Amino acid sequence: MNGLDAFEVEVASALRSTGHLFPQTDREMDYFLEHAENVPLPEKYRTPDFLFTDRISSVERMEIKTIDITGTAKTWAMAARNGKELPRSILDKMKEDKKNSQKK
């Protein structure tokens, strides 16, 4: 192990021992527990609600924009029929179905 590798190992160990990285060995954990300060958890973080408060408020403000695609839909429908118009029998059936659905 060269000098730089040994230095990196020591720095990583020091960071883990002081809680800046997760401890990986019993020695690092013992050192961390000996020197860790007991800081009370802020009230805001005592329940998991803090994870969602910002997201919920942004969803309430979200606007949903609709786009009129009737022209586009007609173009795609026409393309699906290879540019041909609907036969009269199908148009009559569509009118009849619409009329029947409005009666209900």
C-alpha positions as CSV (number, residue, x, y, z in Angstrom):
1,M,0.0,0.0,0.0
2,N,1.5,3.3,-1.0
3,G,1.4,6.5,1.1
4,L,-1.7,7.9,-0.7
5,D,-3.7,4.7,-0.2
6,A,-2.8,4.6,3.5
7,F,-3.8,8.3,3.9
8,E,-7.1,7.7,2.2
9,V,-7.8,4.7,4.5
10,E,-7.1,6.8,7.5
11,V,-9.2,9.7,6.3
12,A,-12.1,7.3,5.6
13,S,-11.8,5.7,9.0
14,A,-11.7,9.1,10.7
15,L,-14.9,10.2,8.8
16,R,-16.6,7.0,9.8
17,S,-15.5,7.3,13.4
18,T,-16.9,10.8,13.7
19,G,-20.2,10.0,12.0
20,H,-19.6,11.7,8.7
21,L,-19.8,8.3,7.0
22,F,-21.4,5.1,8.3
23,P,-19.0,3.2,10.7
24,Q,-17.9,-0.1,9.3
25,T,-15.9,-1.7,12.1
26,D,-16.6,-2.2,15.8
27,R,-13.7,0.2,16.6
28,E,-15.2,3.0,14.5
29,M,-18.6,2.4,16.0
30,D,-17.2,2.5,19.6
31,Y,-15.3,5.7,18.9
32,F,-18.4,7.3,17.4
33,L,-20.6,6.3,20.3
34,E,-18.1,7.6,22.9
35,H,-17.8,11.0,21.2
36,A,-21.3,11.4,19.8
37,E,-23.3,14.2,21.2
38,N,-26.9,13.5,22.4
39,V,-28.8,16.2,20.4
40,P,-32.6,16.1,20.7
41,L,-34.4,15.5,17.4
42,P,-36.3,18.6,16.2
43,E,-40.0,18.3,16.6
44,K,-40.5,18.6,12.8
45,Y,-38.6,15.3,12.3
46,R,-40.3,13.2,15.0
47,T,-42.9,11.8,12.5
48,P,-42.5,11.0,8.9
49,D,-44.9,13.7,7.9
50,F,-42.1,16.1,7.1
51,L,-41.3,14.0,4.0
52,F,-44.7,14.7,2.4
53,T,-45.6,18.3,3.4
54,D,-43.8,20.0,0.6
55,R,-45.0,17.6,-2.0
56,I,-48.7,17.7,-0.9
57,S,-48.8,21.5,-1.1
58,S,-47.2,21.5,-4.5
59,V,-49.8,19.0,-5.8
60,E,-52.6,21.1,-4.5
61,R,-51.3,24.1,-6.5
62,M,-50.7,22.0,-9.6
63,E,-52.8,22.9,-12.6
64,I,-53.8,20.4,-15.3
65,K,-53.9,21.9,-18.7
66,T,-56.1,20.2,-21.3
67,I,-55.3,20.2,-25.0
68,D,-58.0,20.1,-27.7
69,I,-56.9,17.3,-30.0
70,T,-60.1,16.8,-31.9
71,G,-58.5,17.9,-35.1
72,T,-55.5,15.7,-34.5
73,A,-57.8,12.8,-33.5
74,K,-59.8,13.2,-36.7
75,T,-56.5,13.2,-38.7
76,W,-55.3,10.0,-37.0
77,A,-58.7,8.3,-37.5
78,M,-58.6,9.2,-41.2
79,A,-55.1,7.8,-41.5
80,A,-56.3,4.6,-39.8
81,R,-58.9,4.3,-42.6
82,N,-56.2,4.9,-45.3
83,G,-57.7,8.3,-46.0
84,K,-61.2,7.0,-46.8
85,E,-64.4,8.4,-45.4
86,L,-66.6,6.3,-43.1
87,P,-69.3,4.4,-44.9
88,R,-72.9,5.7,-44.5
89,S,-73.9,2.5,-42.7
90,I,-71.3,3.1,-39.9
91,L,-72.3,6.8,-39.6
92,D,-76.0,5.8,-39.3
93,K,-75.1,3.3,-36.6
94,M,-73.0,5.9,-34.7
95,K,-75.9,8.3,-34.7
96,E,-78.3,5.6,-33.5
97,D,-76.0,4.6,-30.7
98,K,-75.6,8.2,-29.6
99,K,-79.4,8.7,-29.7
100,N,-79.9,5.5,-27.6
101,S,-77.3,6.5,-25.0
102,Q,-79.0,9.9,-24.5
103,K,-82.4,8.3,-23.8
104,K,-81.0,6.6,-20.7
